[in-house]
Amino acid sequence: MLVEVVPRQKIGKLSSLSLVYGFAGLIILGTVLLLLPVSGQHRQATSVINALFTATSAVCVTGLTVVDTTGHWSPFGQAIILALIQIGGFGFMASATIFLLFSGRRISLREKLLIGESMGLSHMGGLLKLVKQMAIFAFVAEAAGSFIFFFSFSGDNSLGAKAWKAVFHSVSAFNNAGFDLFVGSRSLLDYQKDIVVLITTAILIILGGISFLVLADIVKTRRFYRLSLDSKLVLYSTFTLLVIGMTVILLTEFNDPDTLGSLSLHLKLVNSFFQSVTARTAGFSTINMADSANYALFVTMLLMFIGGASGSTAGGIKVNTFGILAATAWGTIRGNEHAGAFGREFTNQQIFRALTLTMLSLALTSIIVFSLTITEGFNFINILFETVSAFGTVGLSTGITADLSVIGKILITITMFTGRLGPLALVLALTQFQKAARYRYPAESIRIG
């Protein structure tokens, strides 16, 4: 027997493909600019694939690099990368909104809906005010980070070069990008013992990866029990993952002389905390990942796959998604009929979307890993780590990025692009014009387990 279902009234169809086109267009523009002779040090040439890979990594705030950022790119090229990081991290549509606001142009309802969709908002009230507040917050956070880095970074650079390095790293850290301007792309390996640099970087990463909406909710309510369910899930999941990551890294690398073994106890704690933070899509590192134990790499991959909060500069499937699935699983184990957390229930649609996003992400990662094992000659753990890092837009690597083949670079580029936009966003874009079903079929049980 078929049961007729009356479809909900649609306000209007909105093309999610605009987001895909926007990011793709920005990547193409960045590629063209990086191909210019002026973008390379001493006007050295850059191959198309390397320019495309770098532009994609910058726009998708990943941080994987195939050439040394300092040694290969001129100040102009570095400025292009920084601009791509800022626009890509803040969000293409949010950045476009800022431009339109300053140009005095009136923003239509359709554009507001599209911006809201790109930011994960369910309503449009106060959207423009929110975007302005986000821009101000980002500027203040990056300015504060630049100030601290200016007086913390060592070296005999001129004041101008030192200021540029401080600004570049502050923007890169807040946007969870992971690009650095240290010679040899050593990230923060030379700052293992500099607590100020590590804590400042970690704070910028957390502020950028926890989402402005959660921070605004905290400032507004000031009490955990009054926060929205979304904010509670983000904070609880983030704290739990940080503690787990820090504990595992500390225990597995405690006596390893190639990673944390030579450090004092308090520095081991700080570096373990930092590595747990940066694995959540930032890409900075104080240890050589190639020297880490396989179980430490495995836990890092789990953190990279989950990522940060929805609507933030972070990637991954998001802690919101992880929180929904974890709470649903825990509720099922306890025998609860309806899934939820903190005294609130999840809608079936939220659970289905979280599950779909996770399954699509696992499918994409599996396909890319399978393809790379055919085209590349590296160990499986290194290929898996590189793929998860690209999907989570993290930027951590075991050192194989620059040695990837052309096909390998293309596959990782596709992974970064897809990971930044989100598999679910792509599916919604492709199925947007699908008509709602008017009938439902009778339910029937399926054996499980």
N, C-alpha and C positions, 0 to 999 in steps of 0.2 A: 504494500500500500504506500502511495506517495503522499506526502504532506506538503501543501503549498506554503511557501514562505514569502511574505511581503518584503521586498527589498527596502532598505533604508533610503530615505531621500538623500540624494547627493547634492552637495552645495556646488560642486563643480569639479572637473577633472584637472589635476595638476601634474604636470610632467616631471617626474623625478629624473628623467633623462637630462634635464637642464643642469642638474648638479654634476652628472657624469661629463657632459659637454664642457661645463665650466672648468672642472679640474683638468680634463684632457687638453683644453685650449691653453690653460696656464702652463701645463707641462711642455706643450709644443713651443710656446713663446719662450719659456726658459731654455729649452734646448737650442733654439735658434740664437739666442743671446750668448749662450755659453760656447757656441761654435765660432763666434766672432774672434778674430785674432787678438783683439784687445782683452779678451777674457782670460787668456793664458799668460803665464809668466814668460816674459821675453817673447811674447807673441807666438809661443809654441802651439802647434796644431793640436786639436782635440778630435778624436773620432766621433762619428755620429752616435754610435752605441754608448760611448762613455758619457757624452753630453746628455743623451736621453736618460741614461741610468741616473746620473747626478741630479738632473732636473726633477725626475720622478721621486728620488729619495728626498729631495728638499721639499717639494710640494706636499708629499705624503708624510713629512716630518719623520723619516725613518732613520737616516744617519749612516746607512751602508754606503761605502765609497769604493770606487774602483781606481781612483787616483788620489794622491796626497793633496788635501785641500790647500795646505800652505805652499807646498812645493810646485804644484801644477797651476793653480788658479791665481791670477793677478788680483790686486785689490778690487778692480772692477768686477771680475768674475766672482770674487768672494761676496761683494755687495749684491750681485744678482742672486746668489745662493741664499743670502740672508733675507732678501725680499721675498723669495719663494717660500722660505721657512715661515716667515711672519704671516704671509697671506694664507698659506696652506694650514698653518696651525690654528690661526684665528678662525679659519673657515672661509671658504670662497664667498659664500653668500653674505656672511656677516661683514666681510671686508668690502664687498660691493655696496652694502648698505651704508657703511661709513662714508664711502666715496660719494654716494648719491646724496647723503645728508649734507655733506660739506659743499656739494655743488648746488644745493638749493632745490633739487628736483623732487617732486612729489612721488611718493612710493605707492604703487597701486596695491589693491587687496591681493591680487594674484601673486605679486612679488613678496608681500608680507607672508603669505601662506608658504611660499617656496623657501623663504629664509627660515621660517619656523620649523619646517620639515627638516631642513639641513641641520638645525640645532637640536632637534628632538623635542620640540615643544608641542603640547597638545592644544594650546589656545594662543590667541594672538594679542591678548590684552597687554598693553604696555611693552610691546615688542621693541619698538624703536628706543624707548628709554632704557630697556635692558641691554640692547646692543651698545648704546653709548656708555653705560656703566661698565660693560665688559671691556670696552676699548680703554677706558680710563684705568681700570684695574690692571689690565695687561701692561699698560705704559708705566704705571707706578711700580709694579713688581719688577719689570725688566730694568727700570732705572735704578731701583734699589740694589738689584743684583749687580748691575754694571759698576755701581759705586764701590761695592765691597770687593769685587774682582779686581778693580783698578789698583787697589792698595794691597791686594793679596798675591797677584800673579808675579812670579819672579822673572828675571831676565834683564838684559841691558837694552831693551827696546826704547825708542824715543817715546815721549809722552803721547804723541799721536798714535803710534803703533800700539802702545799699551792700552790706550783708551779704546781703540778699535777692537782689540782682542777681548777686552772686558765686555763691550757691548755685544759682540758676536756670540760669546759664550753665554751671556745672560739671556739673550733672545733664544738661543738654541736650547738652553736648559728649560726655560719656561714653556716653550712650545714642544718639549719632549722630543727634540730633533736628534741630538747626539752628535752633530757636527762639531769639530774642534779645529783650532788653528795652531796646534802644537806640531812641531816638526816631526815628520814620520807618522802623523795621525796616531799619536800615542795616547790620546784621550787624557785621562787624569792619572796615568800610571806614575808620573813624577810627583803627584800630590797625595800619595798614600798617607803621609804624615801631617798633612795640612788640614786640620779639623775645620777651620773657618771656610776654606774652599769647598770641602766635602759637604758640610752641613748646609751652606748657602745653596749649593747646587741641588741638594736633596730637597730643600724647602721649595725652590723654584719648580722642580719637577712635580712635587706633590700639589702645589697650587695650580699648576697648569693641567695636571691629570685628574684632579678631583671634580672639576667643572665649576664654573662660576655660579650656576644655579644652586648647587649644594652649599657653597660658601655664603651666598646671599641668604639662604634659608637658615644657616647657622647664626648669622649676624642678626637676622630678624627675630628668631624665636629664642635663641640663647639657652635653650634647654633641650636635651636630647629627646625626651618623651613627647615634646611638642613638634618635633621635626616631621616632615612628610615621610611616608613610607619609603619613597625613592631615596631620600637623603639618608635615612637610617640604614638602608641596605648598602648604599655606597660606603658610608663610614665604617659600618661593621665589617663588611667584606674586605675593605681596604686594610683596616687594622689587622684583621686575622691573617690575610695574605702576607703582609709585611712581617709579622711576627714569625710565621712559618718559614718564609724565605730567609729571614735573618738567622733563625735557629739552624736551619739545614746548612746554609753556607758556612756559618761559624763552626759547626761540628765537623763538616767534611773537609774544610780547608784549614783547620786550626793548626795542624803541624806540617802542612805542606810548605816547604821552603820556597817554592816557586810562586806562591800566592800570598797567604797570610802568615805563614810559619815564622817569619823573621820579625814580625811586629809585636809590640807590647800588647798586653791584654786589652787596654782601653782602645788602642788603635784597631785591634782585631774586631772589637765590638762596633766601632764606628764604620769600618770598611764593610763589615758584614751587613750592617744596616743600609749603607749606601748601595751595595750591590743588590739588595732586595728591593730598594726603591727604584733603581735604574732599570731593573729587569721588567718593570711595569710600563715599558714603552719609551724610555728615555735614551738608552744606548751609550751613555757614558760608562766608563769602567775604570777601576783602580787596580784591576788584576788582568793578566792575559788569559782570556777565556780558553785558549788552546791548552793551557797548563792546568785547568780545572779538572777535577774528577768527573767521571761520567754521570754519577748520581747528582752532583751539583749542577751539571749541565741539564739534566732531566728536570729538576725542580725549577731551574731558570726558564726552561721552555714552557712549563706549565704557567708560570707567572706571565711570560710574554704572551702566551695564547689568550689569557684572560684579559690582560691590559688594564686600562683605567676606566674612568666613568664616562657614561654617555654624555655627549655635548661638550666634551673637554678636548684638549689637544692630543689626547692619548688614542691608541689604537686597540686592537684585540677585539674579542667578542664583548668586552666591557664587563665591569664588576656588577652592573645592574643585571645583566643576563645571567651571570654566574650566581648571583644572589637568589634570583627567582628559581633557577634550577636546583640549587642546593637546598633552599627552603622547601621546595616542592618534594624533593626526594626525602628530606627529613620528616616532613609531615606524613608522607606515605608510609614510611617505616613505623611511625607512631600510630598509624591507623586513622589519621584524620581524613574526613571525607572531602574537605575543601582545603586547598593549598593556600598558605599565607604566611605572614610573619609580623611580629610586633602588634598583634591584635587586629590585623587587617588582612583581607583576602585578596588574592590575585584573581584577575579575570582570566577566563579560559583563553581569550585571545592573546593575552600577555604571555601565558605559558607556551602556547603554540608558537608564537613568534620567537621566543627565547630558544625553544627547542629547534625550530627551523634554522635560525641563525647559527646555532652551534653545529648542527649537522652539515649545513652548507660549508661552514668554515673548515670542518674536519675533512669534508670531501675535497675541497679546493687544495688544502695542504697535502693530502694524500696524493692527489694527481700530480702536483708540482714535484713532490719528493720522488715519486715513481719516475717522472720524466728526467729529473736531474741525475738519478742513479744510472740512467742510460747514457746521458750526454757528458757527464762529468766523471772523473776518476778518483774522487775523494772518498773518505770513509763515510759510512752511512750516518753516523752520529753527527758528523760535521755538516752533511747535506741537510739532515733533518733540522739541526739547529739554525742553519742559515735560512731555511724556508720559513720556519716558525717566527724567526726574527723579522723577516720581511713582511709576513702577514700581519704580525702584531705591530708593525711600523716601529720596531725597537731600535735596531742598528747594531746590536751586539753581534760579534762574529768570532769564529775560531780562526780567522785569518785566511779564508779561502775566497773572499769576494773578488779581489783583484785578479785572481787566477782563473776565474770562471770563463768558460768559452763564450762566444757570441750568443749561442743559443741559451746557455745558462744565464747570461745577463738579461736576455729578453724574458726568460721565464721568471726571474726574480723581479724584474720591472713590473710584469703583469701582476705578480703576487703583491707587491707594494701598493699598486694602484687599487687592486680589488680589496686589499685589507684596509686601506684608508676609507674607501667609500662604504664598505660593508656589504657582504653578500646579500643581506636582506634588502638593502637599498637598491641593489641591482635587480633583484627579482621583482621588487615593487615597480621599478621602472619598466621592466620588460612585460609585466602582466597588468599594467595599469588599465588597459582598455578591455580587460577580461570582464564579461558580464556576470553579474551576481546570479547564483543559482536560484531558481524559483521553487525547487522541490528538494525535499530531504528523504532519504531512503530509510527503511526500518533498521533499527539497531540490532546487532548480533554480536555475541561474545566471541573473543579470540583467546586461545590458550597462550599464556605467557609463562616462561620459565620452564 
